[in-house]
Amino acid sequence: MGKEFVSKLKESALSISPILILLLVLNFASPQFRMDQGSYAGPTFTTFCISAVPLIVGMTLFNMGAEKAMGRIGEAVGTSLTKKKSLILLAVIALLLGTLITVAEPDLTVLSQRLLPSGPNWLIVAVAALGVGAMLAVAVVRVILQKSIKIWLVIAYGLVFALGCMADPDFFPIVFDSGGATTSAISSPFILAFGIGVSSVRGGKNAEDDSFGYAGLCSLGPLISVMLLGIFLDKNYILENLGAELSGMTTNIDSFAQIGPFYADQTLSALLDITLSITPIVVFFFIYNFFLRLKGKDLLSIVVGLLYTFFGLWIFLIGANTGFIPVATALGKNFVTLSPALFLCFGFLVGCLIIFAEPAVHVLADQVTEATSGTIRKSQVLLFLAVGTGFSVLFNVLRVLYGIPIIYFIATIYVIGFVLAFLVPDIYVAIAFDSTGVATGTLSSCFLLPLFIGFTSATSGGSIEAVLTDGFGIIGMISTMPVIAIESLGLYGKVKTKMAYAKALKKVKEEDDSQVIHLPVLSRGEETCLNS
């Protein structure tokens, strides 16, 4: 266990260090990038430095727990349900599981509290959770009936954009943010493993391809359900509640005396969020274990994994909330006075680096490598996702700077994504849409969202409507470009394979036949002689 912890600790440190180093370098390189105005090492800088430890340790414990607990539970439940050979039972349990896990997703809770801090934020959580549950049921039915994921994706996204024609365009950032926030740190490992369990029992020639695509379809559920909510919900109600919280969302830590209370508040808040997140899964597992009958070392391993997951995500959230929110808010305000080109470069670079610090991304990359027996390497998945996320943030900067509606970017990206989907193998399509959920994790909510809220509030003079349309939306933007990134990986692999095959074939085929050995043709008499 000690060796595993040290190995995971090194991996976590290498993943998180780049974004930490970048922000530290910027803080000392120019007064315009300082975390505290007039000081290199003020209270905001101090909290940021302290947060590095819980970020790395928390990510380490979470990765260990996700492997020992969430993955095993999801795969065991998916396997046992599929063996019962009852499609209705499998769909009903999938609906229940998808809803319960999403209700408990911390990132969705954070998003809903920022939208309706003094109103019924549970309404957005419940609607998004039902959307995930419904699409998880659709995902397992698709695999059992062996239907192509491409067709389901085209139908689902077609429905999303059809509903968008009836909804207020100002709701689009919220809709796409909700889709990205639902399949994150808690739900993604479980859903991915659940899908692998179902596909392994179902078998067939497409078993490897069918192991993925569940998280991608699940992230579509909230797009449909929240879009429906946006058609009926009064926008003014959200604007009124958002205004009550805007000042708190854009406040820096102004003195060292605020650090202690700030940490205490974030520690208790994170503890509550994680307790609500883990409890439904734990309760469901121990009830369902009466049918699984796991005992001894297997059961103990899962219990230990759940503890790792709990404490890991709790510690990680403390670090993210205390270290990144104040820094992001300050940087967002600072970019108002800087060149747009600097904001674009910063956005792309941060987008590339932040993906390495998302715990769920590493879980997906590990499962992809394992399911494909190393054909698709973890390093390839991470590299292509990093570049895709970098462009996502860059596009969002362009959108905010020049007032371009978010739907223009998202519609264009998905059109390109669907064109690529019919040029690459199905497994890359499934992984691509799975990556849309895992790419939008805790750091997107705790760093990039406050960054754009701070920038938008400063440029608009505190306009609530501007914050609603431009401050939000970054999570939704991040959930789009990974589709093109992973499909590009698939296209690259396909072209590379064809080139290798053509090269090998060229070595076998010679332009002249001088090396061909011609055997003599025997006459009938000679054949008779030889036979006798």
MARLOLUM-935855 format. One record per residue (C-alpha): residue number from 0; x, y, z. Coordinates in steps of 0.5 Angstrom, whole numbers, m for minus. Each point is the difference from the previous one (the first is absolute). Layout:
MARLOLUM-935855
<pt n="NUM" x="X" y="Y" z="Z"/>
...
***
This chain:
MARLOLUM-935855
<pt n="0" x="0" y="0" z="0"/>
<pt n="1" x="6" y="5" z="2"/>
<pt n="2" x="3" y="m1" z="m7"/>
<pt n="3" x="m7" y="1" z="m4"/>
<pt n="4" x="m1" y="6" z="4"/>
<pt n="5" x="7" y="3" z="m1"/>
<pt n="6" x="m1" y="m2" z="m8"/>
<pt n="7" x="m7" y="4" z="0"/>
<pt n="8" x="3" y="6" z="4"/>
<pt n="9" x="5" y="1" z="m5"/>
<pt n="10" x="m5" y="m1" z="m6"/>
<pt n="11" x="m4" y="5" z="4"/>
<pt n="12" x="5" y="5" z="1"/>
<pt n="13" x="2" y="0" z="m7"/>
<pt n="14" x="m7" y="1" z="m3"/>
<pt n="15" x="m1" y="6" z="5"/>
<pt n="16" x="7" y="3" z="0"/>
<pt n="17" x="m1" y="3" z="m7"/>
<pt n="18" x="m6" y="5" z="2"/>
<pt n="19" x="3" y="2" z="6"/>
<pt n="20" x="7" y="2" z="m2"/>
<pt n="21" x="m3" y="4" z="m6"/>
<pt n="22" x="m5" y="4" z="5"/>
<pt n="23" x="6" y="1" z="5"/>
<pt n="24" x="5" y="2" z="m6"/>
<pt n="25" x="m5" y="5" z="m3"/>
<pt n="26" x="m1" y="3" z="7"/>
<pt n="27" x="7" y="2" z="1"/>
<pt n="28" x="1" y="1" z="m8"/>
<pt n="29" x="m4" y="6" z="0"/>
<pt n="30" x="m4" y="5" z="5"/>
<pt n="31" x="m6" y="m1" z="m5"/>
<pt n="32" x="m1" y="m8" z="2"/>
<pt n="33" x="1" y="1" z="7"/>
<pt n="34" x="m5" y="m4" z="5"/>
<pt n="35" x="0" y="6" z="5"/>
<pt n="36" x="1" y="7" z="m3"/>
<pt n="37" x="6" y="4" z="3"/>
<pt n="38" x="3" y="m7" z="3"/>
<pt n="39" x="4" y="m6" z="m3"/>
<pt n="40" x="m2" y="m4" z="6"/>
<pt n="41" x="m7" y="2" z="3"/>
<pt n="42" x="m6" y="m4" z="3"/>
<pt n="43" x="m2" y="m2" z="m7"/>
<pt n="44" x="7" y="m3" z="m2"/>
<pt n="45" x="0" y="m3" z="7"/>
<pt n="46" x="m6" y="m4" z="0"/>
<pt n="47" x="2" y="m2" z="m7"/>
<pt n="48" x="7" y="m3" z="2"/>
<pt n="49" x="m3" y="m3" z="6"/>
<pt n="50" x="m6" y="m4" z="m5"/>
<pt n="51" x="6" y="m3" z="m4"/>
<pt n="52" x="0" y="m6" z="5"/>
<pt n="53" x="m7" y="m2" z="1"/>
<pt n="54" x="m1" y="1" z="m8"/>
<pt n="55" x="6" y="m5" z="m1"/>
<pt n="56" x="m2" y="m5" z="6"/>
<pt n="57" x="m7" y="0" z="m1"/>
<pt n="58" x="1" y="m2" z="m7"/>
<pt n="59" x="4" y="m5" z="2"/>
<pt n="60" x="m5" y="m3" z="5"/>
<pt n="61" x="m5" y="1" z="m5"/>
<pt n="62" x="3" y="m4" z="m6"/>
<pt n="63" x="2" y="m6" z="5"/>
<pt n="64" x="m8" y="0" z="2"/>
<pt n="65" x="m3" y="1" z="m7"/>
<pt n="66" x="4" y="m6" z="m2"/>
<pt n="67" x="m1" y="m5" z="6"/>
<pt n="68" x="m7" y="2" z="2"/>
<pt n="69" x="m4" y="4" z="m6"/>
<pt n="70" x="2" y="m4" z="m5"/>
<pt n="71" x="m1" y="m7" z="3"/>
<pt n="72" x="m7" y="2" z="2"/>
<pt n="73" x="m2" y="3" z="m6"/>
<pt n="74" x="3" y="m6" z="m4"/>
<pt n="75" x="m3" y="m5" z="5"/>
<pt n="76" x="m7" y="3" z="0"/>
<pt n="77" x="0" y="0" z="m8"/>
<pt n="78" x="3" y="m7" z="m1"/>
<pt n="79" x="m5" y="m3" z="5"/>
<pt n="80" x="m6" y="4" z="m3"/>
<pt n="81" x="1" y="m2" z="m7"/>
<pt n="82" x="1" y="m7" z="2"/>
<pt n="83" x="m7" y="0" z="3"/>
<pt n="84" x="m2" y="1" z="m8"/>
<pt n="85" x="m6" y="4" z="2"/>
<pt n="86" x="0" y="7" z="m4"/>
<pt n="87" x="m5" y="3" z="4"/>
<pt n="88" x="3" y="m1" z="6"/>
<pt n="89" x="7" y="2" z="m3"/>
<pt n="90" x="m3" y="7" z="m2"/>
<pt n="91" x="m4" y="1" z="6"/>
<pt n="92" x="6" y="m1" z="4"/>
<pt n="93" x="4" y="4" z="m4"/>
<pt n="94" x="m5" y="6" z="0"/>
<pt n="95" x="0" y="0" z="8"/>
<pt n="96" x="8" y="m1" z="0"/>
<pt n="97" x="1" y="6" z="m5"/>
<pt n="98" x="m5" y="5" z="4"/>
<pt n="99" x="3" y="m2" z="7"/>
<pt n="100" x="7" y="1" z="m2"/>
<pt n="101" x="m1" y="7" z="m4"/>
<pt n="102" x="m4" y="3" z="6"/>
<pt n="103" x="6" y="m2" z="4"/>
<pt n="104" x="5" y="3" z="m5"/>
<pt n="105" x="4" y="6" z="3"/>
<pt n="106" x="1" y="4" z="m6"/>
<pt n="107" x="m7" y="0" z="m2"/>
<pt n="108" x="m2" y="3" z="7"/>
<pt n="109" x="5" y="5" z="0"/>
<pt n="110" x="m3" y="2" z="m7"/>
<pt n="111" x="m7" y="0" z="3"/>
<pt n="112" x="2" y="4" z="6"/>
<pt n="113" x="3" y="6" z="m4"/>
<pt n="114" x="m6" y="0" z="m5"/>
<pt n="115" x="m5" y="0" z="6"/>
<pt n="116" x="4" y="1" z="6"/>
<pt n="117" x="m7" y="3" z="4"/>
<pt n="118" x="m5" y="m4" z="m4"/>
<pt n="119" x="m2" y="m7" z="m2"/>
<pt n="120" x="7" y="m2" z="m2"/>
<pt n="121" x="m2" y="m8" z="1"/>
<pt n="122" x="m5" y="1" z="m6"/>
<pt n="123" x="6" y="1" z="m5"/>
<pt n="124" x="4" y="m6" z="3"/>
<pt n="125" x="m7" y="m4" z="0"/>
<pt n="126" x="m1" y="1" z="m7"/>
<pt n="127" x="7" y="m1" z="m2"/>
<pt n="128" x="0" y="m7" z="4"/>
<pt n="129" x="m6" y="m2" z="m3"/>
<pt n="130" x="3" y="1" z="m7"/>
<pt n="131" x="6" y="m4" z="1"/>
<pt n="132" x="m4" y="m6" z="3"/>
<pt n="133" x="m4" y="0" z="m6"/>
<pt n="134" x="6" y="0" z="m5"/>
<pt n="135" x="4" y="m5" z="4"/>
<pt n="136" x="m6" y="m5" z="m1"/>
<pt n="137" x="0" y="2" z="m7"/>
<pt n="138" x="7" y="m2" z="0"/>
<pt n="139" x="0" y="m7" z="3"/>
<pt n="140" x="m6" y="m1" z="m5"/>
<pt n="141" x="4" y="2" z="m6"/>
<pt n="142" x="5" y="m5" z="2"/>
<pt n="143" x="m4" y="m6" z="1"/>
<pt n="144" x="m4" y="1" z="m6"/>
<pt n="145" x="7" y="2" z="m4"/>
<pt n="146" x="m2" y="6" z="m3"/>
<pt n="147" x="5" y="5" z="m3"/>
<pt n="148" x="2" y="6" z="5"/>
<pt n="149" x="0" y="5" z="m6"/>
<pt n="150" x="m7" y="m1" z="m1"/>
<pt n="151" x="m2" y="2" z="7"/>
<pt n="152" x="5" y="6" z="0"/>
<pt n="153" x="m3" y="3" z="m6"/>
<pt n="154" x="m7" y="m1" z="3"/>
<pt n="155" x="1" y="3" z="7"/>
<pt n="156" x="4" y="6" z="m3"/>
<pt n="157" x="m5" y="1" z="m5"/>
<pt n="158" x="m5" y="0" z="6"/>
<pt n="159" x="4" y="5" z="4"/>
<pt n="160" x="1" y="5" z="m6"/>
<pt n="161" x="m8" y="m1" z="m2"/>
<pt n="162" x="m2" y="2" z="7"/>
<pt n="163" x="5" y="6" z="0"/>
<pt n="164" x="m4" y="3" z="m5"/>
<pt n="165" x="m5" y="1" z="5"/>
<pt n="166" x="4" y="2" z="6"/>
<pt n="167" x="3" y="7" z="2"/>
<pt n="168" x="7" y="0" z="m3"/>
<pt n="169" x="2" y="3" z="7"/>
<pt n="170" x="m1" y="m7" z="3"/>
<pt n="171" x="5" y="m3" z="m5"/>
<pt n="172" x="6" y="1" z="4"/>
<pt n="173" x="m3" y="m3" z="6"/>
<pt n="174" x="m3" y="m6" z="m4"/>
<pt n="175" x="7" y="m2" z="m2"/>
<pt n="176" x="3" y="1" z="6"/>
<pt n="177" x="m5" y="m5" z="4"/>
<pt n="178" x="2" y="m5" z="m6"/>
<pt n="179" x="7" y="1" z="2"/>
<pt n="180" x="0" y="0" z="8"/>
<pt n="181" x="m4" y="m7" z="0"/>
<pt n="182" x="5" y="m5" z="m2"/>
<pt n="183" x="6" y="2" z="4"/>
<pt n="184" x="4" y="m3" z="6"/>
<pt n="185" x="m5" y="m4" z="4"/>
<pt n="186" x="m5" y="m2" z="m6"/>
<pt n="187" x="5" y="m1" z="m6"/>
<pt n="188" x="4" y="m6" z="3"/>
<pt n="189" x="m6" y="m4" z="2"/>
<pt n="190" x="m4" y="1" z="m6"/>
<pt n="191" x="7" y="m2" z="m4"/>
<pt n="192" x="1" y="m6" z="4"/>
<pt n="193" x="m8" y="m2" z="0"/>
<pt n="194" x="0" y="1" z="m8"/>
<pt n="195" x="6" y="m5" z="0"/>
<pt n="196" x="m3" y="m5" z="4"/>
<pt n="197" x="m6" y="0" z="m4"/>
<pt n="198" x="4" y="m1" z="m7"/>
<pt n="199" x="4" y="m5" z="3"/>
<pt n="200" x="m6" y="m5" z="1"/>
<pt n="201" x="m4" y="2" z="m6"/>
<pt n="202" x="7" y="m2" z="m4"/>
<pt n="203" x="m1" y="0" z="m8"/>
<pt n="204" x="5" y="3" z="m5"/>
<pt n="205" x="m1" y="7" z="3"/>
<pt n="206" x="1" y="m1" z="7"/>
<pt n="207" x="6" y="4" z="0"/>
<pt n="208" x="m3" y="6" z="m3"/>
<pt n="209" x="m6" y="m1" z="4"/>
<pt n="210" x="4" y="1" z="6"/>
<pt n="211" x="0" y="8" z="m1"/>
<pt n="212" x="m6" y="5" z="m2"/>
<pt n="213" x="m4" y="m1" z="7"/>
<pt n="214" x="3" y="7" z="3"/>
<pt n="215" x="m1" y="3" z="m7"/>
<pt n="216" x="m7" y="m1" z="0"/>
<pt n="217" x="m1" y="1" z="7"/>
<pt n="218" x="3" y="7" z="m1"/>
<pt n="219" x="m6" y="1" z="m5"/>
<pt n="220" x="m5" y="m1" z="5"/>
<pt n="221" x="0" y="7" z="3"/>
<pt n="222" x="1" y="3" z="m6"/>
<pt n="223" x="m7" y="m2" z="m2"/>
<pt n="224" x="m3" y="0" z="7"/>
<pt n="225" x="3" y="7" z="2"/>
<pt n="226" x="m2" y="3" z="m7"/>
<pt n="227" x="m7" y="m2" z="1"/>
<pt n="228" x="0" y="3" z="7"/>
<pt n="229" x="3" y="7" z="m4"/>
<pt n="230" x="m6" y="0" z="m4"/>
<pt n="231" x="m5" y="0" z="6"/>
<pt n="232" x="5" y="4" z="5"/>
<pt n="233" x="m1" y="7" z="1"/>
<pt n="234" x="7" y="3" z="m2"/>
<pt n="235" x="m1" y="6" z="5"/>
<pt n="236" x="m1" y="m4" z="6"/>
<pt n="237" x="8" y="m3" z="m1"/>
<pt n="238" x="2" y="7" z="m1"/>
<pt n="239" x="m3" y="3" z="6"/>
<pt n="240" x="3" y="m6" z="4"/>
<pt n="241" x="7" y="0" z="m4"/>
<pt n="242" x="0" y="8" z="2"/>
<pt n="243" x="0" y="m2" z="8"/>
<pt n="244" x="6" y="m4" z="m1"/>
<pt n="245" x="4" y="3" z="m5"/>
<pt n="246" x="4" y="5" z="5"/>
<pt n="247" x="2" y="m7" z="4"/>
<pt n="248" x="3" y="m3" z="m6"/>
<pt n="249" x="4" y="5" z="m2"/>
<pt n="250" x="4" y="2" z="6"/>
<pt n="251" x="7" y="m1" z="2"/>
<pt n="252" x="3" y="m2" z="6"/>
<pt n="253" x="2" y="7" z="3"/>
<pt n="254" x="4" y="m1" z="6"/>
<pt n="255" x="4" y="m6" z="4"/>
<pt n="256" x="m5" y="0" z="5"/>
<pt n="257" x="m5" y="m3" z="m5"/>
<pt n="258" x="4" y="m6" z="m2"/>
<pt n="259" x="m2" y="m4" z="6"/>
<pt n="260" x="m8" y="1" z="0"/>
<pt n="261" x="1" y="m1" z="m7"/>
<pt n="262" x="3" y="m7" z="0"/>
<pt n="263" x="m5" y="m2" z="6"/>
<pt n="264" x="m6" y="2" z="m4"/>
<pt n="265" x="3" y="m3" z="m7"/>
<pt n="266" x="2" y="m7" z="4"/>
<pt n="267" x="m7" y="0" z="3"/>
<pt n="268" x="m4" y="1" z="m6"/>
<pt n="269" x="4" y="m5" z="m4"/>
<pt n="270" x="m1" y="m5" z="6"/>
<pt n="271" x="m7" y="1" z="m1"/>
<pt n="272" x="0" y="m1" z="m8"/>
<pt n="273" x="4" y="m6" z="0"/>
<pt n="274" x="m4" y="m3" z="6"/>
<pt n="275" x="m6" y="1" z="m5"/>
<pt n="276" x="4" y="m3" z="m6"/>
<pt n="277" x="2" y="m6" z="3"/>
<pt n="278" x="m6" y="m2" z="4"/>
<pt n="279" x="m5" y="m2" z="m5"/>
<pt n="280" x="6" y="m5" z="m3"/>
<pt n="281" x="2" y="m3" z="6"/>
<pt n="282" x="m8" y="m1" z="2"/>
<pt n="283" x="m1" y="m3" z="m7"/>
<pt n="284" x="6" y="m5" z="0"/>
<pt n="285" x="m1" y="m3" z="7"/>
<pt n="286" x="m8" y="m1" z="m2"/>
<pt n="287" x="2" y="m3" z="m6"/>
<pt n="288" x="6" y="m4" z="3"/>
<pt n="289" x="m6" y="m5" z="3"/>
<pt n="290" x="0" y="m2" z="m8"/>
<pt n="291" x="7" y="0" z="m1"/>
<pt n="292" x="2" y="m3" z="6"/>
<pt n="293" x="7" y="3" z="0"/>
<pt n="294" x="4" y="m2" z="6"/>
<pt n="295" x="7" y="0" z="4"/>
<pt n="296" x="6" y="3" z="m4"/>
<pt n="297" x="m5" y="2" z="m6"/>
<pt n="298" x="m4" y="4" z="4"/>
<pt n="299" x="5" y="3" z="5"/>
<pt n="300" x="4" y="3" z="m6"/>
<pt n="301" x="m7" y="3" z="m3"/>
<pt n="302" x="m1" y="3" z="7"/>
<pt n="303" x="7" y="3" z="1"/>
<pt n="304" x="0" y="3" z="m7"/>
<pt n="305" x="m7" y="3" z="2"/>
<pt n="306" x="4" y="3" z="5"/>
<pt n="307" x="6" y="3" z="m4"/>
<pt n="308" x="m5" y="3" z="m5"/>
<pt n="309" x="m4" y="3" z="6"/>
<pt n="310" x="6" y="3" z="3"/>
<pt n="311" x="4" y="1" z="m7"/>
<pt n="312" x="m6" y="4" z="m3"/>
<pt n="313" x="m1" y="4" z="6"/>
<pt n="314" x="7" y="2" z="1"/>
<pt n="315" x="1" y="2" z="m8"/>
<pt n="316" x="m6" y="4" z="1"/>
<pt n="317" x="2" y="4" z="6"/>
<pt n="318" x="7" y="2" z="m4"/>
<pt n="319" x="m4" y="1" z="m7"/>
<pt n="320" x="m5" y="5" z="4"/>
<pt n="321" x="5" y="4" z="4"/>
<pt n="322" x="6" y="0" z="m5"/>
<pt n="323" x="m4" y="1" z="m6"/>
<pt n="324" x="m6" y="4" z="1"/>
<pt n="325" x="3" y="7" z="2"/>
<pt n="326" x="6" y="m1" z="m4"/>
<pt n="327" x="m5" y="m1" z="m6"/>
<pt n="328" x="m4" y="6" z="2"/>
<pt n="329" x="6" y="5" z="0"/>
<pt n="330" x="3" y="m2" z="m6"/>
<pt n="331" x="m7" y="1" z="m4"/>
<pt n="332" x="0" y="7" z="3"/>
<pt n="333" x="7" y="1" z="m2"/>
<pt n="334" x="m1" y="m2" z="m8"/>
<pt n="335" x="m5" y="6" z="m1"/>
<pt n="336" x="6" y="4" z="0"/>
<pt n="337" x="5" y="m5" z="m4"/>
<pt n="338" x="0" y="m1" z="m8"/>
<pt n="339" x="m5" y="m5" z="m2"/>
<pt n="340" x="6" y="m4" z="m4"/>
<pt n="341" x="2" y="m1" z="7"/>
<pt n="342" x="m6" y="m3" z="3"/>
<pt n="343" x="m1" y="m4" z="m6"/>
<pt n="344" x="7" y="m3" z="1"/>
<pt n="345" x="m1" y="m1" z="7"/>
<pt n="346" x="m7" y="m3" z="m1"/>
<pt n="347" x="3" y="m5" z="m5"/>
<pt n="348" x="6" y="m2" z="5"/>
<pt n="349" x="m4" y="m1" z="6"/>
<pt n="350" x="m5" y="m4" z="m4"/>
<pt n="351" x="6" y="m5" z="m2"/>
<pt n="352" x="3" y="0" z="7"/>
<pt n="353" x="m7" y="m1" z="4"/>
<pt n="354" x="m2" y="m6" z="m3"/>
<pt n="355" x="6" y="m4" z="3"/>
<pt n="356" x="m3" y="2" z="7"/>
<pt n="357" x="m7" y="m3" z="m1"/>
<pt n="358" x="0" y="m6" z="4"/>
<pt n="359" x="m6" y="m3" z="m4"/>
<pt n="360" x="4" y="1" z="m7"/>
<pt n="361" x="6" y="m5" z="3"/>
<pt n="362" x="m6" y="m5" z="2"/>
<pt n="363" x="m2" y="0" z="m8"/>
<pt n="364" x="7" y="0" z="m3"/>
<pt n="365" x="2" y="m6" z="5"/>
<pt n="366" x="m7" y="m4" z="m2"/>
<pt n="367" x="1" y="2" z="m8"/>
<pt n="368" x="7" y="m3" z="1"/>
<pt n="369" x="m2" y="m6" z="3"/>
<pt n="370" x="m6" y="m2" z="m4"/>
<pt n="371" x="4" y="1" z="m6"/>
<pt n="372" x="5" y="m4" z="2"/>
<pt n="373" x="5" y="6" z="m1"/>
<pt n="374" x="m2" y="1" z="m7"/>
<pt n="375" x="m2" y="7" z="2"/>
<pt n="376" x="5" y="3" z="5"/>
<pt n="377" x="m1" y="4" z="6"/>
<pt n="378" x="5" y="5" z="m2"/>
<pt n="379" x="m4" y="1" z="m7"/>
<pt n="380" x="m6" y="1" z="3"/>
<pt n="381" x="2" y="5" z="5"/>
<pt n="382" x="4" y="4" z="m5"/>
<pt n="383" x="m6" y="0" z="m5"/>
<pt n="384" x="m4" y="2" z="6"/>
<pt n="385" x="4" y="6" z="2"/>
<pt n="386" x="1" y="3" z="m7"/>
<pt n="387" x="m8" y="m1" z="m1"/>
<pt n="388" x="m1" y="4" z="7"/>
<pt n="389" x="5" y="5" z="m2"/>
<pt n="390" x="m4" y="2" z="m6"/>
<pt n="391" x="m7" y="0" z="4"/>
<pt n="392" x="3" y="5" z="5"/>
<pt n="393" x="3" y="4" z="m6"/>
<pt n="394" x="m7" y="0" z="m3"/>
<pt n="395" x="m4" y="2" z="6"/>
<pt n="396" x="5" y="6" z="1"/>
<pt n="397" x="m2" y="2" z="m7"/>
<pt n="398" x="m7" y="m1" z="1"/>
<pt n="399" x="0" y="5" z="6"/>
<pt n="400" x="5" y="5" z="m3"/>
<pt n="401" x="m4" y="1" z="m6"/>
<pt n="402" x="m7" y="m2" z="2"/>
<pt n="403" x="m1" y="m6" z="m4"/>
<pt n="404" x="m6" y="m4" z="2"/>
<pt n="405" x="2" y="m7" z="3"/>
<pt n="406" x="m4" y="m4" z="m5"/>
<pt n="407" x="4" y="2" z="m6"/>
<pt n="408" x="6" y="m3" z="3"/>
<pt n="409" x="m3" y="m6" z="3"/>
<pt n="410" x="m5" y="m2" z="m6"/>
<pt n="411" x="7" y="1" z="m5"/>
<pt n="412" x="4" y="m5" z="4"/>
<pt n="413" x="m5" y="m5" z="1"/>
<pt n="414" x="m2" y="0" z="m8"/>
<pt n="415" x="8" y="m1" z="m1"/>
<pt n="416" x="0" y="m6" z="6"/>
<pt n="417" x="m6" y="m3" z="m4"/>
<pt n="418" x="3" y="0" z="m7"/>
<pt n="419" x="7" y="m3" z="4"/>
<pt n="420" x="m5" y="m5" z="3"/>
<pt n="421" x="m1" y="m4" z="m6"/>
<pt n="422" x="7" y="0" z="m2"/>
<pt n="423" x="3" y="m3" z="6"/>
<pt n="424" x="m1" y="m7" z="3"/>
<pt n="425" x="m6" y="0" z="5"/>
<pt n="426" x="4" y="m1" z="6"/>
<pt n="427" x="3" y="7" z="m1"/>
<pt n="428" x="m6" y="3" z="m1"/>
<pt n="429" x="m3" y="m3" z="7"/>
<pt n="430" x="7" y="2" z="4"/>
<pt n="431" x="m1" y="7" z="m3"/>
<pt n="432" x="m7" y="1" z="2"/>
<pt n="433" x="2" y="m3" z="7"/>
<pt n="434" x="6" y="5" z="1"/>
<pt n="435" x="m5" y="6" z="m1"/>
<pt n="436" x="m2" y="m1" z="7"/>
<pt n="437" x="6" y="m2" z="4"/>
<pt n="438" x="4" y="6" z="m3"/>
<pt n="439" x="m5" y="5" z="4"/>
<pt n="440" x="2" y="m2" z="7"/>
<pt n="441" x="1" y="4" z="6"/>
<pt n="442" x="6" y="5" z="m2"/>
<pt n="443" x="m5" y="2" z="m6"/>
<pt n="444" x="m5" y="2" z="5"/>
<pt n="445" x="5" y="3" z="5"/>
<pt n="446" x="5" y="3" z="m4"/>
<pt n="447" x="m3" y="2" z="m7"/>
<pt n="448" x="m7" y="1" z="2"/>
<pt n="449" x="2" y="6" z="5"/>
<pt n="450" x="5" y="2" z="m5"/>
<pt n="451" x="m5" y="2" z="m5"/>
<pt n="452" x="m5" y="2" z="5"/>
<pt n="453" x="5" y="5" z="3"/>
<pt n="454" x="2" y="3" z="m7"/>
<pt n="455" x="m7" y="0" z="m2"/>
<pt n="456" x="m2" y="4" z="6"/>
<pt n="457" x="6" y="5" z="m1"/>
<pt n="458" x="m2" y="1" z="m7"/>
<pt n="459" x="m7" y="1" z="0"/>
<pt n="460" x="0" y="4" z="7"/>
<pt n="461" x="m3" y="m5" z="4"/>
<pt n="462" x="m6" y="m2" z="m5"/>
<pt n="463" x="m4" y="m6" z="2"/>
<pt n="464" x="m2" y="m2" z="m7"/>
<pt n="465" x="7" y="1" z="m3"/>
<pt n="466" x="2" y="m5" z="6"/>
<pt n="467" x="m5" y="m5" z="m2"/>
<pt n="468" x="1" y="0" z="m7"/>
<pt n="469" x="8" y="1" z="0"/>
<pt n="470" x="2" y="m2" z="7"/>
<pt n="471" x="m3" y="m7" z="m1"/>
<pt n="472" x="1" y="m4" z="m6"/>
<pt n="473" x="7" y="m2" z="1"/>
<pt n="474" x="m1" y="m7" z="3"/>
<pt n="475" x="m5" y="m1" z="m6"/>
<pt n="476" x="6" y="2" z="m5"/>
<pt n="477" x="5" y="m5" z="3"/>
<pt n="478" x="m5" y="m5" z="m1"/>
<pt n="479" x="0" y="1" z="m8"/>
<pt n="480" x="7" y="0" z="m2"/>
<pt n="481" x="2" y="m7" z="3"/>
<pt n="482" x="m4" y="m3" z="m6"/>
<pt n="483" x="4" y="2" z="m5"/>
<pt n="484" x="6" y="m1" z="3"/>
<pt n="485" x="m1" y="m7" z="2"/>
<pt n="486" x="m3" y="m1" z="m7"/>
<pt n="487" x="6" y="3" z="m3"/>
<pt n="488" x="4" y="m5" z="4"/>
<pt n="489" x="m4" y="m6" z="m3"/>
<pt n="490" x="1" y="3" z="m7"/>
<pt n="491" x="7" y="1" z="1"/>
<pt n="492" x="1" y="m8" z="2"/>
<pt n="493" x="m4" y="m2" z="m6"/>
<pt n="494" x="4" y="4" z="m5"/>
<pt n="495" x="6" y="m2" z="4"/>
<pt n="496" x="m2" y="m8" z="m1"/>
<pt n="497" x="m2" y="1" z="m7"/>
<pt n="498" x="7" y="3" z="m2"/>
<pt n="499" x="4" y="m6" z="4"/>
<pt n="500" x="m4" y="m5" z="m4"/>
<pt n="501" x="1" y="4" z="m6"/>
<pt n="502" x="8" y="0" z="1"/>
<pt n="503" x="0" y="m8" z="2"/>
<pt n="504" x="m4" y="m1" z="m6"/>
<pt n="505" x="5" y="3" z="m4"/>
<pt n="506" x="6" y="m3" z="3"/>
<pt n="507" x="m3" y="m7" z="m2"/>
<pt n="508" x="m2" y="2" z="m7"/>
<pt n="509" x="6" y="1" z="m5"/>
<pt n="510" x="m1" y="4" z="m6"/>
<pt n="511" x="3" y="m5" z="m4"/>
<pt n="512" x="m1" y="m8" z="0"/>
<pt n="513" x="8" y="m2" z="0"/>
<pt n="514" x="0" y="m3" z="7"/>
<pt n="515" x="m6" y="m4" z="m2"/>
<pt n="516" x="2" y="m8" z="0"/>
<pt n="517" x="m3" y="m3" z="m6"/>
<pt n="518" x="m1" y="m8" z="1"/>
<pt n="519" x="0" y="m4" z="m6"/>
<pt n="520" x="m6" y="m3" z="m3"/>
<pt n="521" x="1" y="m7" z="m1"/>
<pt n="522" x="m3" y="m4" z="m6"/>
<pt n="523" x="m5" y="m6" z="1"/>
<pt n="524" x="5" y="m5" z="m1"/>
<pt n="525" x="5" y="3" z="5"/>
<pt n="526" x="m6" y="1" z="5"/>
<pt n="527" x="m1" y="m8" z="m1"/>
<pt n="528" x="7" y="m1" z="2"/>
<pt n="529" x="0" y="4" z="6"/>
<pt n="530" x="m6" y="m3" z="3"/>
<pt n="531" x="2" y="m7" z="m2"/>
***
